[in-house]
Amino acid sequence: MDIYWLDTPACQDPIRVGGKAANLSRLAAAHPVPPGFCLSATQAGDALSPALSNRLSRAYAQLGNRCGIRQPAVAVRSSAVDEDGQQTSFAGQHESYLNIIGSHAMMRAVQRCLASVQSERARHYRSAHGLGQEANIAVLVQQLVMADSSAVVFSADPCTGARDRVVINATWGLGESLVGGTVTPDLYVVRKADLAILSHQIALKTQMTLAHPEGTREVAVPQCMQREPALDDAQIQKLARMARALEANQGWPVDLECAYQDKRLYLLQCRPITTLSN
């Protein structure tokens, strides 16, 4: 197994690093993708040798140097070879671990990600989509964005199929609760042609996910923020502009995961929208 950095050409090969990491690597030069590295694809259940564990530990230390933090908080995510394709996204099928701090904790999370491809949930998904059960899986380790607000952005309407608009869901804090569907998010619709905001639907947001010493935790949103929009108009339009540009660049409607920290936008994931008819 090898280790590839997101900002290197070798990390753009989905056979080596899976669809999720390869997509992010291709975009890292032009978009605000957090720094990270990827353990190359291997058969699920393969153990980490002492030599590989040492290399992972050194890579984590190097990531700390890049981040300016000795022990950076990281997100550890699976990246299957057949993940984030045109027909199969695997969204939510494999495990992700957030706010992992320290090399030993990072390596334990890597092992759990490798094992997650054999979970009942992932095996059922593969079977339902006509995929084989012997899957190769890579693991992506990235600096964790301590998000003030998080968003899922679609460059086409995933419900109606309309291609002339961008649809944005957003909430406070980390995106774990948003992606997992445990909160009702704000909904913003933007006209793709000129980025005019067509509608705001501001949800009552009572819970949010924040970093916690044990990983993450859902906490109550302060009452003064519960009915406030998670994004301002400038942030909404910046997300819509990114989605429009990525759709043009990738050649297909995109499903993005993004975060704002201290008003700075980060791109966390880019995959095709698999629910649209051709």
N, C-alpha and C positions, 0 to 999 in steps of 0.2 A: 504494500500500500504506500502511496505517495501523498505528499502534502503540497497543495497548490494555493497560491495567493490569488485573491479575487481580481487584482489588477494586473495579472499576467495572462498572456495569450493561451497558455496551457489549460487555464481554468475555464476556457470558453467551450470546451468539448464535453457535451452531455454524456458521452460514453465514459469519460473519466470521472466526472463530478456530478452527474445527474442534471435534470432539467432546471431545477430551481437555481442551483449555483451557477450553471452555465449562462442562464438568462441574465442573472445579476452581473456576472463578470463582463459580459459583452456591453453592459450599460454603464459600468463603473467609471469609464473614462469621461463620459459626457453628463452623468447625472450624479446626484449626491447620495451615493450608496455607502453605508458605513463600512469601514475596513474589516477584513476578515480573511480566513483561510479555510480550505476544504480538504478533508481526508478523502482520498480517492475511493471510488466505488469498489465494494467488496461483497462477497456473499454474506448475507445476514448470519449472525452467530459466530463469525470469525473473531477470535480473541485478539486483544492488543498485546503484542510482544513487548518485552522490556525495551528493546531498541526503539520500537515505534512510540511507546509511551514517552521515552526521552525526547524524541523528535517533536511530539505534540507539546510537551512541556516547554521546549525551546521556542516553538512557534507561538505559544501563548505569551511567553516573555517578550518576544519580538512584537507581538500585537500591542502589548503594554507600552513598549517604546514608541510605537506609532501613535498611540492614543495619549501619550504623556501621563499614563497612570500605571503604577507598578503592577497592580492586580486589577485589570479592568473587568467590569461586569460585562458578561457576554450572553448572547442568545445562541443556543446550540440546537440546530434543526436538521432533520433528515432531508436528503435530496436524492430520491430514487432515479435510476436511469430512465425510466419511462414516465417520470413525473412532469407535470406542467406542460403537457403536450396539447395538441389541438382538440383531442377528444377526451383526455383524462387529465384532470388537474391534481388528483389526490389531496385536495384541500382538506385539512383536518384529519387525514387518515393515519398519518405517522406522527410520532411524538415530537414536541418542541419543548425546550426548557429555557426559561428566561431568568435573568439576574443570577447567573452562575458566576461565582467569584473564586479564583484560585485554580491552579493547574490540576490538582487532584479532583476537585469537584467537576471541572470541565471534562476530565477523562471519564469520570463516572457517567456524566450526561451523554458523552459520545457513545459509550457502551449501551446505554439504554436506547438511544436512537437506532443503533444497529439492530437491536433486538426487536424494535417496534414494528419492523416490516413483517414480522411473523405473528403479529397480534391478530385476533379474530376479526377485528374491524377492518384491518388492511387486507387480510386474506379474502374476506367477503367482497370488498371493493374490487380486488383484482379478478375474482371469479365472475362478478357481475359484468365486468367490462371485457371479458374474454382474454384476460392476460394470464400468463403462467404464474405458478406459485413460487418458483425459484427466482427471486428478485435480487439484483445488485443494488446496493444502497451506499451513497456517500453521506458525509456529515459535514455541515457548514457551521463554522464558529465565527460569529461576528460581534463586534462591539454593540452592546445594547444601547439603543436610544431611549433615554429616560423621558418619554413623551409627555408633553403637556396635553396634547390632543392627538388622536389617531383617526385615520380615515381609510376606508375602502373605496376605490374609485373605479368606475366602469366607463370605458369610452363609447359604449352603446348601452341602451337601456336593457338590462338582462331580463326584465319581465315582459316588455312589449316588443323587444327586438328593434326599436327605433335607433337608427344609426346617426341621427342628426343632433344628438344630445349626449352630455356627460352626466352620469348619475353618481352622487357622492353620499356615502354614509359616514358620519363622524360622531365621536364621543370624546369625553375627557379621559386622560390617562393613557396607559398602554393599550394596544389593540387586541389583547387576548380576549377580553369580554366581547368586543365588537365582532371579531372573527368567529368566536364561539357562540354568538347569538344570545348571550345572557343579559344584554341590555338593549333597550330601544334607542336607536341612534337618531341624531338629526338627519334629515334628508334634504339634499340640495340638488337642483336640476339646472344645468347650464347648457345654453345653446352652443353647439360646437363651432359654428361658423364664425361668430364674433365674440364668444365667451360672455354673452349677456346672461345674467343669472335669472332664470325663469321662475324659480320658486324656492322658498325656504319653508321647511317644516321642522320647527324646533321641538324636540321631544322633551319630556320630563325625565331628566337623567339623574336617577337617585343613587346609582352605584358606579364605581370606576375601579379599574385595576391599577395598582401601583406596585413598585418594587418593594420587597420586604426581605429581611435577613434570610428567610427560608425560601425565597424565590419571588413569588408575587402573591398579592392578597387583594380581594375585593373589599373596598371600603366605601363608606357613605360619602356622597358628593356634598360639599358644604351647601347649605340651603340657598345661599346667595348665588350659586352657580347652576343650580338645577334647571332653571328655565332660560339660562343664557346660551346663546349659540356657541358650539364648540369651535367654530371657525368664523373669522371675519370675512368680508367680501373679497379682500385682496388675497387671502389664503385660499379661498374657494376657487378664484380664477387662476391662481398659480397651479393648483392641482389639475384643473381642467386643461390648462395649457400643456402641462406635462403629459396628461393622458392623450391629448390630441397628437402631440409630437411622437410619443411612443407608438401609437397606433400606426402612424405614417412610417415610422422607422421599422417596426416589426412586420408590417404587412397584414396584421389581423387585429380585431378589437381586443383591448387589453383589460385585465383585471389587476389593479394595483393595490398594494398595501403600503401606506405612507404614514409618516409621523412628523409632527412639529415639536421641536424642543427649542425653547428660547427664540421663537419666531423663525427658526431655521427648518427648512423642509428636508426630509430624508426619504429616499425610496428604499423600501424594505423587500418588496417582492413584485415581480411582473410576470404574469402568465396569461394565456389566452382565455377569453370568456368561452366556456365549453357548452353553455346552455343555448346559444344562438343557433337558429336554423340557417343554413347556407343561402 
